[in-house]
């Protein structure tokens, strides 16, 4: 039996093979398709990308058990929140994008993480054992922590793994 590494190496050596691209940079931002929300603005039952037309959107995707989310992603998120908390041109949203460890990455854990980091922003839950995260599929994310920045016209301008706080603040500033 071939090892996974050897199998991947063999596949990569096939002429014309290209691994699937991650992200949807410079494309129209599709629906988040999130079914469960916490901490929504008063009177709201759900949110989606179209609700933020005319704003720059910083969308942070995480899993509660993801070490990189806690060591890098949440500190970046907190700095971005502090930088833009009073800026009406910027919206910040976090979504718990579960693709594994379903018993440890559910809506309850998302709520605990929001409380742990004192997040006063909308937090969504996307993905269950029965339903793959549609946000992850729509944005072709590669895991967590994953950051998506959408411009005022609804075009994805950043869609990749972790971004530094300074990088996120710079991108958002340019897009404002």
TIDRENSE-852458 format. One record per residue: residue in three letters; y, z, x of N, C-alpha, C in turn. Coordinates in steps of 0.05 Angstrom, whole numbers, plus 5000, padded with zeros to 4 digits. Each point is the difference from the previous one (the first is absolute). Example, Ala and Ser with C-alpha at 12.3 -4.5 7.8 and 13.67 -1.06 7.14 Angstrom:
// residues 2
Ala488651565264502450004982502450005018;Ser502149864993502450015016502250144985;
This chain:
// residues 176
Unk497650005017502450004983502550005018;Unk501949834993502549985016501850244994;Unk501450095020501950214995502449874985;Unk501650174987502349904986502049875019;Unk500450125023501849895020499149725009;Unk497549975006498949745008500249804978;Unk499550084975500249824977502949904997;Unk501950185002502849934997500849815023;Unk499150065024500649835023498949724996;Unk497649984990498849744995501649854979;Unk500850144979501549874978502749905011;Unk501350165016502649935011499949765018;Unk497649945011499849785019499449734985;Unk499650014974499449764985502649844998;Unk500049745009502449844998501149984972;Unk502650044998501349984974500050264983;Unk498550205010500050254985502650155004;Unk501250104979502350185002499550234981;Unk500450245010499650234983502050004977;Unk499450124978501950014977502650135009;Unk502249884992502650105006500650254984;Unk501350195012500950244987502949974991;Unk500750124979502750004990500849744987;Unk502350014987501149764986503049975008;Unk500550015025502849995009501449754990;Unk502550044992501849784990499149884974;Unk498350144985499149904974501250184978;Unk500149894976500950164977498250244996;Unk501150234997498550254997498550004973;Unk497450015001498550014974500050284988;Unk498850024977499850254986498650215017;Unk500850254996498550225014497550064984;Unk500049954974497650054984498950285003;Unk501850204999499350285003499750124972;Unk497850144995499450114973500950294997;Unk500050155022500650294998502550065017;Unk501850154988502550075014500650304998;Unk501350105021501150275001503049985005;Unk501450194990502950035008501649764993;Unk499649894976501549774992502850084990;Unk501949825001502650074989499750064970;Unk501850174990499850084972499949764981;Unk498250024981499749794980498249775009;Unk499050005024498349785010497150094999;Unk498249804994497150054999498749855023;Unk501449815011498949845022502349875015;Unk499349895024502049855016498649765011;Unk501649795006498949775014502349885016;Unk499449825017501949885018502449884985;Unk499649884977502349884985502050214990;Unk499250254999501950224992502150045021;Unk499749895024501950065022501549755008;Unk500249804982501549765007502850075008;Unk500949875022502750065011500150235019;Unk497750125005499850225020498049935022;Unk500450125023498149985021497950224994;Unk497549935002497850194993498450065025;Unk499750265006498350095022497550124985;Unk497849865004497550084987498050105021;Unk499350254998498150125019497350044988;Unk497949885011497350034991498550195018;Unk498550194988498750205015497350084988;Unk498450155014497750144990500450305008;Unk499150174983500450295006498550095025;Unk497849875007498450095023500549835025;Unk501949835000500749825022501650155022;Unk498850045023501550145021502649865008;Unk499949735002502449855008502250034979;Unk499250034975502050034978501550265005;Unk498650215007501250275004501550025027;Unk499049875021501350035026502349815003;Unk500049774987502149805003501349924974;Unk498449934980501149894976501850184984;Unk499150254995501650184985502650095015;Unk499950055026502550065014502049774998;Unk499049755002501749774996501249994972;Unk498250044980500950004972502250214996;Unk499650245011502050214996502749935013;Unk499949885023502549915013501449784984;Unk498549824989501149784984501250134974;Unk498750184988501050144977502750135006;Unk500150155022502450145008502349805005;Unk499449785013502049805006501249864975;Unk498349964980500949844977499950144973;Unk499750275000499750154975502349964981;Unk502449965009502349974982500949714999;Unk498449815008500749725001498849854976;Unk501749924981499049874976498949725005;Unk500349895024499049745007497150015010;Unk498950245003497450045012498250164981;Unk497649914996498050154985497650065018;Unk499050244998497750095017497850094982;Unk497649895004497750064984497650045019;Unk498250194993497550045015497749954981;Unk497949865010497749954984497550075016;Unk498350164988497550085011498049784995;Unk499449845020498349764998497250075010;Unk498350074981497350095006498149765003;Unk498749995023498049795004497450115011;Unk499950265005497750145010500350304994;Unk497950155004500250294996501150084973;Unk498949874979501250034974500150284989;Unk498150175008500050284991502350165014;Unk501049905022502250145014502749864999;Unk500149774986502449844999500749924971;Unk500350194983500649954972502850094993;Unk500749994974502650074990500650305006;Unk498050174999500550295006500950035029;Unk498749865018500750025028502849885006;Unk500649784985502749885003502150204992;Unk499550154979501950204991500350225020;Unk497850095012500150205021501549915025;Unk499749755007501449895023503049984994;Unk500749924976502949994992501250285001;Unk498550204992501050275001500350105029;Unk497949935017500050085028502449905015;Unk500849754994502249875014502650024985;Unk500050154978502450044984501349744992;Unk498349814991500949734992501250014972;Unk502449914998501449994975500449704993;Unk497949855002500049714994497649944983;Unk500049774986497649934985497649965019;Unk497750114990497549975015497949894981;Unk498749785009498049884983497250035012;Unk498049964983497250005008498949734994;Unk498949865021498949744996497249995013;Unk498049954985497349975011498250234992;Unk497649934991497950194993497449885009;Unk497950154999497449905006499349754982;Unk500950014975499349794981502049765002;Unk502450055010502049795001501550005026;Unk499549795017501449985025503050004996;Unk501550115018502950004998501149724998;Unk501249954977501249734995502449965018;Unk501550225006502249985018499149905027;Unk497850115010499049925026499249715000;Unk498749914978499249724998502549824997;Unk501950074984502349844995501849965025;Unk500150215017501649995024498449965025;Unk497449974998498149955022500550215022;Unk500050254992500450215020497450045016;Unk500450125024497750045018499150285002;Unk500950174982499250295002502450174997;Unk500050235012502250194999500450125028;Unk502450095006502449984985501049715000;Unk501049914977500949724997502850014987;Unk501849855011502850004991500749724991;Unk501449994977500949754989503050044994;Unk501649815010502950014994500749744986;Unk501350024977500649784982503049974998;Unk501049765003503049964999501050004972;Unk502649984997501350014973499249774982;Unk499049785011499249784984497050014994;Unk498650215008497250044994498149865020;Unk501049945024498349875020499150215020;Unk497449995007498950195020501049935028;Unk501450185012501149965027498650165022;Unk498550204992498350145019497550084985;Unk497649955013497550064987497950035021;Unk499750255010498350055023499350305002;Unk498450065021499450285005502650145008;Unk499850245006502250185006502449865013;Unk502450084991502549925012501450265010;Unk501549995021501450235010502350074981;Unk500950255000502350064982502449835007;Unk500649975025502349845008499749714992;Unk497549895002499549734992500449964970;Unk498950194984500349994971502950024992;Unk501550185012502850044993501649745007;Unk499349885023501449755008499449784980;Unk497449964993499349784982501450044973;Unk499950244989501350064974503049955002;Unk501250095022502949975004500749705000;Unk498549845014500549715001499749874972;Unk498150094985499549884974501950094978;Unk501450235004501950094981502449814999;
